[in-house]
Amino acid sequence: MKTVEVLSIQKERKLHLLLWLFIIYIYYVHLDYNAPYLIRFTDFSILNNTTAIIFVSVFYFHYLYIMPQVMKSFTWKKVFLGWLSSYLFFLVIRAFIEQGVILWIWGVQNYYPGTPVLFYIFDNLYFSLIPILSSTITFIIIYLIRSLQLNQIIKQEKNEVELRFLKSQINPHFVFNTLNNIYSLVYQKSEQALPAIDKLSQLMRYMTYETDTDHIELQKEINYIQDFIDLEKMRIAGQTHIIQDIDIENPSLLIPPLLLLPFIENGFKHGILTDQEHPFTIAIKQHNNLLEIHTQNKTNNYNKDKTSGIGLANIHKRLDLQFPNKHTLKITEEENIFTCQLSIEL
């Protein structure tokens, strides 16, 4: 399953760098059809540079202190108070720098002496909007990116937990059925009891050490299915009629472990395996990126219990989680003939 990466601080800084390069270009560089190469640079006057300092200061005051509080629990009242705070910060810092610091050092000021306070306040409404809106838009874009990524991570973790649960369901279900079969063999003092126990130990070894991963080689899964079939055949009285058609182009192809077992297990659990006219058919084929499994068996209506269907219900959920929009599963039952057809794009 693909891992979702959250926007890191380093990447956020790179986005800010791109933003500032764009703003610097817009502010300091202009197209001039009378100049060489059609580019003219803005004069680097004292007031131009102090405007840039004020812009950056207000931008990050709003970005680092106001917007996190606004987005923590959004209300329009907090939006207004946040904007008002940044606007007042803009007024104070601009007055301090342009009407105080540079006047004291260089004898230059932006507004003429005696400018009415109300004019200064209302005139700066327009100029303050530029850094405040830029900061707001930048924060919201990065906030939305992070929110979407975090939602994906939560969904992914939820799916992984559910997959682990579904996979853990298979093992106890299979072991429960197999132990019942071996109990019957031991009770009947069958010579197949010891080989059955040996087969079970091999399968348990596989389930313990091989299936604790997200993917496994297709051939290993096929070998596991074959061992499972051999074990199940031991418990059946009389001759079993099973047709197997295995056609694998790439044995090393990776698939989720224990993906195909429920179809085979369902046939043994609820099917009639001794009917020569209706044999249990198992076909597994893989070509290019397409994996198909087809099973068909005659059902035994007297061999159903309350826990039937656990395997197929399990596989429905696993397919939806691991192969969304990349699989087709068709299950039909007509005149006691049960058919499963699964196709997966790997």
N, C-alpha and C positions, 0 to 999 in steps of 0.2 A: 504494500500500500504506500503510495507516494506521501512523503512527509511534507507538511506545510511549514514554511519558514516565516517567522514573524519579522516585520520590518525592524532591523537593528538600529542602534544609535548611530553606528557608522554610516549606514545607508541613509538615515534621516539627515545626517550632516551633509552628505553628498547632495541630497535634494535641496538643502538650504544653499549650498554652494552654487548649484545651477541657477537657483532663483536670484541670488545676488549678482551673478555674472550677467543674467538677463537684465536686471534692474540697472546695473552699471552701464550696460550697453545702451539702454533706452535713455538714461539720464545724461551720460557724458558723450555719447557718440551719436552723430546725426548724418543723414545723407545730405550731401551738398553737391549739386551738379556742376558748380563752378570750381570745385576743389579737385586736386589730383585724387584719383581712385574713388571719387564720389563720397569721401568721408571727411567730416569736420569734427574736431573735438571741442567740447564745451570749455570755456575759459575756467581755469581752476582758481576762482576768486575765494576770498576768505568766507564770504557768505554762502557760496556754493558748498564748500567743505563743511561748514557748520550745519547746513541743512541736511547733509548726508549723515552727520553724527546724530542729529536729532531724530531723523528717520529710523536709524538702526536702534537707537535707545528706546523709542516708543514701540517699535515693532516687537522687540524682545521683551519689553515690560508687559505688553499685551499677550504675547505668545506664551511666556513662561509663568506669569502670575494670574492673569485674568482668565484666559480661555480654559485652563484646567479646572478652575472653580466653576465656571459656567457650565462646562460639559459634565461635571461630576453629578449634578442634579439640575437638569435644564429647566429654567423658567424664564419668561420674558422679562421679569423684573430683574433677574440676575444679568441678563443680556444688557439691559439699559444701564444698570449700575456699573457693569463692567466697562461699557463704552464711556460712560461719564468719567470713571476713574482714569482711563487711558487719556481721555481728552484733557482732563485737568493736569495730568502728568505732562502732556504735550505742551500745554500753556506754560507751566512752571519751568520746564527744562528749556523751552525756547526763549522765554524771557530771561532766564539766568544766563544762557550762553550768548544770545544775540543782543540783548539789551544791557548785559552786565559784563561778562568776561571779555568779549572782543572789543567792547567800548573802552574798557579799562586798559587793555593791552595795546590795541591797534587804533583806537579812536574811531571805530566804525560801528554803526548800529543799523538794524534792519528798518525799524520804524522811526519816523521823525520824532524829535522831542515834543512832548505835549500831546501825543496821540491819545485820544480818549480811551479809557479802559474798555468801555462797551464795544467800541469799534474793534479793538484788539481781540476781544473775546469772540465776536461774531465773525471777524475776518479769518480767524484760525479754525473755524468749523470746517471749512473746505480743506485746508492744508492738513488738518489732523486726520481726515478720513482716509487719506492715501496710505499711511503706514498702518492704521488700525484695520482697514479693510484687507490690506495685503496680509497682515498677520492672521486675521480671522480665517481667510480663505485657505492659507497655507496650513494652519492648524487643523481645520476641518478635513482637508484632503488627506493629511497624514493620519488623522484620527479615524477616518472611514477605512483607510487601507488597513490599519491595525485591527479595527473591529471586524472587518471581513476575514482577515487572516486568523484572528482568535476564534471566530465562529467556526471556521474550517477545522482548526485544531481540536476544538471541543467535539465537533461532529466526528472527526477522525478517531479521537480517543474513545468516544462512545461506541463507534463501530468496532474498534479493536477489542474492547472489553466484551462486546456482544459476540464477536467471533470466537474469542477464547472460551466463552461460556458454551457456545454451540459445539465447539470442538471437544470440550470436556464432556458434553452430553453423550457423544458418540462412544467414547471408550467404556464408561460404565454400562451403557446399554448393550454393547457388544459382549462385554465380559459376562454380564448377567445371563444372556442367552447361551453363551458357550459353556459356562459352568453348569447350567441346567442340562445341556447335552452330554457333557462328560459324566455328570452324576448318573444319567440314564445308562451310559455305557458301563460304568463301574457297577451299578446295580444289577445289570444283566450279565456281569462278569465277562464282558466282551474283550476280545484280544485287541480291539481298537482303542481301548481306554488309555494305555500308556502312550501310543503314538499320538493320540489326541492331546494328551497333556503336554507332550513335547512340542507339538504344533502350536498350542496355545502359548507356551513359553516364548517361542520365536515371535509370535505375533505381539505379545506383550512387550518384548524387547524392541520391536519396531515402533510400537505406539509410544514407548517411553523415551527412546533416544532419537528417533527419526522424525517424529511429527511435531516436535517442539520448535518448529520453524514456520515461517510464512509460506515457503515453497519447497517442493521436493521434486526429484526427477520422476518423470512419468513412468519409467521402467520400474523403479522401486515400488511405485503404487500398484503397478500391474502384478509384480511379484507378490505383493501383500495380498492382493485380491485372489491370486491363485492359491496361496496358502489358506486363505479363508475358505475358499471353495472346497479344498481338500479336507479341511477340518469339518465342514458342515456335512459333507458326503458320508463321513464316518458314522453319523448318528442315524442315517436314514436306512430303514429296513427295506431290503429289496434293491433292485437295480435302478440307479438314477439315470435319467435321460436329460443331459445338459449339452447344448451346442454352444461352443465358444468360437468366436471369430475375432481375433486380435490382429489389427493391422496398424502398426505404429511406424511412422516415417522417421521421427526424431525421438529416440528413447531418452535423450538428455533434456528434453523440453521440461521446463519447470511448471508445476501446477500446485495449487494448495493441497496439503496432505488430507487424506481421508475424504476426498471430494466425491469419489465414485462409489465408495463402499455402500452407502444407504440403498442404492438401486439393487445391488447384488443381495444384500442382507434382506431386503423386503421380499425378494423372490423366494429365498429359502424359508423365510418366516411364515409366509402366507400362501405359498404356491404348492402345487402338487408336482413332485419331482419324479414320480414313477410312471407317469402317463406317456407312453411311447408316441402316441398321436399328437400330444401337446407338450413337447419338450421345453425345458427352461432355456430360452435363447439369450445369450449374452454377446453383444457385439460392441467392441471398442475400437474406434478408428481415429487416426490423427494424420492429417495432411496439411502442410503449410502451417497456418496459425489457427486451424479449425480442429477442435476436439469434439468427437461425438460418441455417445453411448446409447445403445438401444437394448432394452430388456423386454422380454415378453414371457409370461407364464400363465398357466391355468390356476385360478385362485381356489383356495379351499375355504369355503364359508364356515366350516366348523373349526378353523384354526385361527380365529381372530380373538384378540383380547383387548382389554381396555387400554393397553399401552401401545397398541398398533398405530402405525403412522408417525411415531416419534422421529424416525429416520428421515422420511420424506418431508415432514414439516420442517425439520432441521435444515435439509438441503435447500428448501425454498428460501429460507432466510439467508443462508450463507451465499447463495447465488445472487440474491438482491444486493448484498453488501459488497461482495468481491467482484461481481461482473455486472454492474448496473448497465442496462441497455446493450449488453454484449452477450446475451444468452437467450435461448428459447427452450422452454421446458413444456412438453406436452404429455399429459398423463390421461389415459383413457381406460375404461373397463366396459367391455361389451360381451355379453354371454359368457361371463366368468373368465374372460381372457383379459388379463391386465397388461397394459403396454406403457412403457416409459420411453420417451425420446428426448434426449438432451443434446443441444449443440452450443458450444462455447467458442467465442473468439478470444484467443489467448494473446 
